[in-house]
């Protein structure tokens, strides 16, 4: 059975449950290796430009807000394309869509390192949003379908841990290489790493056991998306996704500008090392995901948002140590909270798991695009304090949403919503 729990002689429902991937089996380890590779590739390819935004401003003479388009355009297209990617995987199969997504995205990032001008770079980054869309929503759906309910929180947390290492690695590799060899070398190496990771994913991911293909039907798809908003929790979770990534990306987009400028005057390498605290996300996502499985998602979600808010307040300090601690708190809260919210969406999605995941990630990446670009306006007008105030407001709205989710009734037969 390729590491799956052995089939049971109990009724059909118990047999179906037994065939799901459980913690401690070879299939669980293979799945996590594959998803780790996918996260490493996807989020390294997506976020490698973030520490390079000041370089783009210098090389091309563009403002901070304009430079942020190298990420905001990608996430905007990614957000919209993921609404279709989930449905496409319903027809083509989960693994096939994810493999095509990773391979084509890696090739585009390699091409970006050769972009002759700013316009060409933005075109390639826009196309990247389209190709990347085949991985994040489908990965969540694959895990929700194939993982046993008792292992889903840990499995989702471990997948998001890979996302954290990919995002950190992409930023770190690109930032350090930019100091010594220029930003093109940094982007090219990230693209090559993405290609290797895509091949590892293709080799390691077990085939779907619980996937049932469905023909792509636009009218039915729109009806399914509409039905998601009748659920008591899902609309609030979609909003929380918008706020989570919007706040997180805004901090990472513009803190580099502050640290590279006086009075800090840090190098790209040092700023990249500070952003290496991204690594805490590999722990917080798995830990908070597991904690939510034991204590309930309602009790853990608001804690993650409060931790992010405390971290943003610390970044207003003029002490580099306190700023670094603030980035740690923001990162820890973000990855832990995203792990909780995304697994919650998978549980509430029911038969529409793919569409629920797509809508959550649509809002999630829309938050990155809208808030990430808006943060540049606040930075230009009021410096870092303006950015911190803007992000603080987003997180306060997130806390109100978490309070509302705390009062949502559990699904029938479930201990938590």
C-alpha positions in Angstrom: 0.0 0.0 0.0 3.0 2.3 -0.4 3.2 3.2 3.2 -0.5 3.9 3.7 -2.3 2.5 6.7 -3.4 -1.1 5.9 -6.9 -1.7 4.7 -9.5 -2.5 7.3 -12.2 -5.1 7.3 -14.6 -2.6 8.9 -17.4 -0.8 6.9 -16.6 1.3 3.9 -16.3 4.6 5.8 -13.7 3.0 8.1 -11.9 1.6 5.0 -11.7 5.0 3.4 -10.3 6.5 6.6 -7.7 3.8 6.9 -6.4 4.4 3.4 -5.5 8.0 4.2 -1.9 9.0 4.9 -1.1 8.9 8.6 1.8 10.3 10.6 4.6 7.9 11.0 4.1 6.0 7.7 6.5 6.0 4.7 3.9 7.7 2.6 3.7 10.5 5.2 7.5 11.0 5.0 7.4 10.9 1.2 4.6 13.4 1.0 6.3 15.7 3.4 9.6 15.5 1.4 7.7 16.3 -1.8 5.7 19.2 -0.3 8.9 20.5 1.3 10.5 20.6 -2.1 7.4 22.3 -3.6 7.3 24.9 -0.9 11.1 25.5 -1.3 10.6 26.0 -5.0 7.4 28.0 -5.0 8.2 30.5 -2.3 11.8 30.9 -3.2 10.8 31.7 -6.8 8.0 34.1 -5.6 9.9 36.0 -3.0 13.5 36.1 -4.3 12.9 39.7 -5.6 11.8 41.1 -2.2 15.3 41.9 -0.8 16.3 43.1 -4.3 13.7 46.0 -4.4 16.3 48.6 -3.3 18.6 47.3 -6.1 15.8 47.7 -8.6 15.2 51.2 -7.4 18.9 52.1 -7.9 19.3 50.2 -11.3 16.1 51.4 -12.9 15.5 54.7 -11.1 12.0 53.6 -9.9 10.4 54.4 -6.5 9.8 52.0 -3.7 6.2 51.6 -4.6 7.1 51.0 -8.3 9.8 48.5 -7.3 7.3 46.6 -5.2 5.4 45.8 -8.4 8.0 43.1 -9.1 6.2 41.2 -6.3 2.7 42.8 -6.3 2.0 42.0 -10.0 3.0 38.4 -9.4 0.8 37.9 -6.4 -2.1 39.8 -8.1 -2.1 37.4 -11.1 -1.5 34.5 -8.7 -4.5 35.4 -6.7 -6.9 35.4 -9.7 -5.4 32.4 -11.5 -5.7 30.2 -8.4 -9.5 30.5 -8.6 -9.2 28.4 -11.8 -6.2 26.3 -10.9 -8.2 24.3 -8.3 -10.9 23.5 -10.8 -8.3 22.7 -13.5 -6.8 20.1 -11.1 -10.3 18.6 -10.6 -10.2 17.7 -14.3 -6.4 17.0 -14.9 -5.4 15.6 -11.6 -3.6 17.1 -8.6 0.0 15.9 -9.2 0.0 16.7 -12.9 -1.0 20.3 -12.4 1.5 20.8 -9.6 4.4 19.4 -11.5 3.7 21.5 -14.6 3.4 24.6 -12.4 6.8 24.1 -10.7 8.7 23.3 -13.8 7.4 26.2 -15.9 7.8 28.7 -13.0 11.5 27.7 -12.5 12.1 28.3 -16.2 10.5 31.8 -16.0 12.7 32.8 -13.1 15.8 31.7 -15.0 14.6 33.9 -17.8 14.0 36.8 -15.4 17.7 36.8 -14.6 18.3 37.7 -18.2 15.6 40.4 -18.5 17.0 43.3 -20.6 14.9 46.1 -19.0 12.4 46.9 -16.3 9.4 46.3 -18.5 10.6 42.9 -19.5 11.2 42.0 -15.9 7.7 43.0 -14.9 6.2 41.0 -17.8 8.1 37.9 -16.7 7.1 38.4 -13.1 3.5 38.7 -14.2 3.6 35.5 -16.1 5.2 33.8 -13.1 2.0 34.6 -11.1 0.0 32.6 -13.7 2.3 29.5 -13.7 2.8 29.5 -9.9 -1.0 29.3 -9.4 -1.0 25.6 -10.0 0.8 24.7 -6.8 -0.4 26.4 -3.6 -4.2 25.8 -3.9 -3.8 22.3 -5.3 -1.2 21.4 -2.6 -3.7 22.3 0.1 -6.4 20.3 -1.6 -4.1 17.3 -2.1 -3.3 17.3 1.6 -6.9 17.7 2.6 -7.9 14.7 0.4 -5.0 12.4 1.2 -4.1 13.0 4.8 -6.0 11.4 7.7 -8.0 14.0 9.7 -5.8 13.4 12.7 -2.6 14.0 10.7 -3.8 16.9 8.6 -2.9 19.7 11.0 0.7 18.4 11.3 0.9 17.7 7.6 -0.3 21.1 6.7 2.1 22.6 9.2 5.1 20.7 7.8 4.1 21.8 4.3 4.0 25.5 5.4 7.4 24.9 7.1 8.8 24.1 3.6 7.2 27.4 2.4 9.0 29.2 5.2 12.4 27.7 4.2 11.7 28.4 0.6 10.8 32.0 1.2 13.8 32.6 3.5 16.2 30.7 1.1 15.0 32.7 -1.9 15.5 36.0 -0.1 18.8 35.0 1.5 20.4 33.5 -1.6 19.3 36.4 -3.8 20.3 39.1 -1.3 23.8 37.7 -0.5 24.7 37.0 -4.2 23.5 40.4 -5.1 26.1 41.9 -2.9 28.9 40.1 -4.6 27.8 39.2 -8.1 24.7 41.4 -8.8 21.0 40.7 -8.5 20.9 38.8 -11.8 23.2 36.1 -10.4 21.0 35.8 -7.3 17.8 35.4 -9.3 19.4 32.9 -11.7 20.6 30.6 -8.8 17.2 30.7 -7.2 15.7 29.6 -10.5 18.1 26.7 -10.8 17.3 25.6 -7.2 13.6 25.8 -8.1 14.2 23.5 -11.1 16.0 20.8 -9.0 13.2 21.0 -6.3 10.5 20.6 -8.9 12.2 17.4 -10.1 12.4 16.1 -6.5 8.7 16.8 -6.0 7.8 14.9 -9.2 9.8 11.9 -8.0 8.6 11.8 -4.4 4.9 12.7 -4.2 2.7 9.6 -3.8 -0.2 9.4 -6.4 -3.6 10.5 -5.3 -5.8 7.8 -3.8 -8.9 9.8 -3.1 -9.0 12.1 -6.1 -12.1 11.8 -8.3 -11.8 13.7 -11.6 -14.6 16.1 -12.5 -15.2 17.9 -15.8 -14.6 21.6 -15.8 -18.0 23.3 -15.9 -18.0 27.1 -15.5 -21.6 27.5 -14.3 -21.1 24.8 -11.7 -17.8 26.3 -10.7 -19.3 29.7 -10.1 -22.2 28.1 -8.1 -19.7 26.3 -5.9 -17.7 29.5 -5.2 -20.9 31.2 -4.3 -21.9 28.5 -1.9 -18.7 28.9 0.1 -20.0 32.2 1.4 -23.0 30.6 3.0 -20.7 28.9 5.5 -20.5 30.5 8.9 -16.7 30.5 9.1 -15.3 30.5 5.5 -15.9 34.1 4.6 -14.2 35.2 7.8 -11.3 32.9 7.2 -10.9 34.3 3.6 -10.7 37.8 5.2 -8.1 36.6 7.7 -6.0 35.2 4.9 -6.0 38.6 3.2 -4.9 40.3 6.4 -2.3 37.8 7.3 -0.3 37.9 4.1 -1.0 41.6 3.5 0.5 42.5 6.9 3.5 40.1 6.6 4.5 41.1 3.0 4.3 44.8 3.8 6.7 44.5 6.7 9.2 42.5 4.6 8.8 44.7 1.5 9.8 48.0 3.2 11.9 47.1 6.2 14.9 46.5 3.9 14.7 50.2 2.7 14.8 51.3 6.3 17.8 49.1 7.3 19.8 49.9 4.2 19.5 53.7 4.8 21.0 55.7 7.7 21.3 55.5 10.6 21.6 51.7 10.2 23.3 51.6 6.8 23.4 47.8 6.6 24.5 45.8 3.6 22.3 43.5 1.5 24.0 40.5 3.1 23.3 41.7 6.7 19.7 42.6 5.9 19.3 39.1 4.3 20.7 37.5 7.5 18.2 39.5 9.6 15.4 38.2 7.3 16.8 34.7 8.0 14.5 34.7 11.0 12.0 33.5 8.4 13.4 30.1 9.6 11.2 30.4 12.7 8.3 29.8 10.5 9.4 26.2 9.9 8.8 25.6 13.6 5.8 27.8 14.3 3.7 26.5 11.4 4.1 22.8 12.5 3.9 23.6 16.2 0.8 25.8 16.0 -0.8 23.5 13.6 -0.4 20.6 16.0 -1.4 22.8 18.9 -4.6 23.8 17.1 -5.4 20.1 16.6 -5.3 19.6 20.4 -6.7 22.9 21.8 -8.9 24.0 18.9 -8.3 26.4 16.1 -10.4 29.1 17.7 -8.1 29.4 20.6 -4.8 29.5 18.6 -5.7 31.8 15.7 -6.1 35.1 17.7 -2.9 34.4 19.6 -1.0 34.4 16.2 -2.5 37.7 15.2 -1.7 39.3 18.6 1.9 38.1 18.4 2.2 39.7 14.9 0.8 43.0 16.3 3.3 43.0 19.2 6.1 42.4 16.7 5.1 45.3 14.5 5.2 47.6 17.5 8.8 46.4 18.3 9.9 47.3 14.8 9.2 51.0 15.5 12.2 51.0 17.9 15.6 52.5 16.9 17.3 49.4 18.4 18.4 46.9 15.8 18.0 44.1 18.4 14.4 45.1 19.1 13.7 45.4 15.4 15.1 41.9 14.8 12.9 40.5 17.7 9.9 42.3 16.2 10.6 40.5 12.8 10.8 37.2 14.7 7.5 37.8 16.4 5.8 38.8 13.1 7.2 35.8 11.3 6.3 33.3 14.0 2.8 34.6 14.3 2.3 34.7 10.5 3.3 31.2 9.7 1.6 29.7 12.7 -1.6 31.6 12.0 -1.6 30.7 8.3 -1.2 27.0 9.2 -4.2 27.2 11.5 -6.4 29.1 9.0 -5.5 27.0 6.0 -6.2 23.7 7.7 -9.5 25.2 9.0 -10.5 26.0 5.5 -9.8 22.5 4.4 -12.0 21.1 7.1 -14.9 23.5 6.4 -14.7 23.1 2.6 -16.3 19.7 2.5 -16.8 18.4 -1.0 -15.6 21.8 -2.3 -12.2 21.6 -0.8 -10.4 22.7 -4.0 -12.6 25.7 -4.4 -12.4 26.7 -0.7 -8.6 26.5 -0.9 -8.6 28.5 -4.1 -10.8 31.2 -2.6 -8.7 31.4 0.6 -5.5 31.7 -1.4 -7.1 34.2 -3.8 -7.8 36.5 -0.8 -4.4 35.6 0.8 -2.4 36.7 -2.3 -4.7 39.6 -3.0 -3.8 40.8 0.5 -0.1 40.6 -0.5 -0.7 42.5 -3.7 -3.0 45.3 -2.4 -1.4 45.8 1.0 2.1 45.3 -0.3 1.7 48.1 -2.9 -0.3 50.4 -0.5 2.5 50.1 2.0 4.8 51.9 -0.4 2.5 54.9 -0.3 2.7 55.0 3.5 6.5 54.6 3.4 6.9 57.4 0.9 4.7 59.7 3.0 5.5 58.8 6.6 8.5 56.5 6.6 8.6 53.3 8.6 6.2 54.7 11.2 3.6 55.0 8.5 4.1 51.5 7.4 3.9 50.2 11.0 0.6 52.1 11.6 -0.9 50.7 8.4 0.1 47.1 9.3 -1.1 47.6 12.8 -4.6 48.5 11.5 -4.7 45.4 9.3 -3.9 43.2 12.3 -6.5 44.9 14.5 -9.1 44.1 11.9 -7.7 40.5 11.9 -8.2 40.3 15.7 -11.9 41.3 15.3 -12.3 38.6 12.6 -10.7 36.0 14.9 -13.1 37.1 17.7 -16.0 36.5 15.3 -14.6 33.1 14.4 -14.3 32.1 18.0 -18.1 32.2 18.2 -18.8 30.0 15.1 -20.5 26.7 15.9 -18.6 23.5 15.1 -19.6 21.4 12.1 -22.0 18.5 12.9 -20.1 15.7 14.7 -16.9 17.8 15.0 -15.3 19.0 18.3 -14.1 22.3 16.8 -15.3 24.5 13.9 
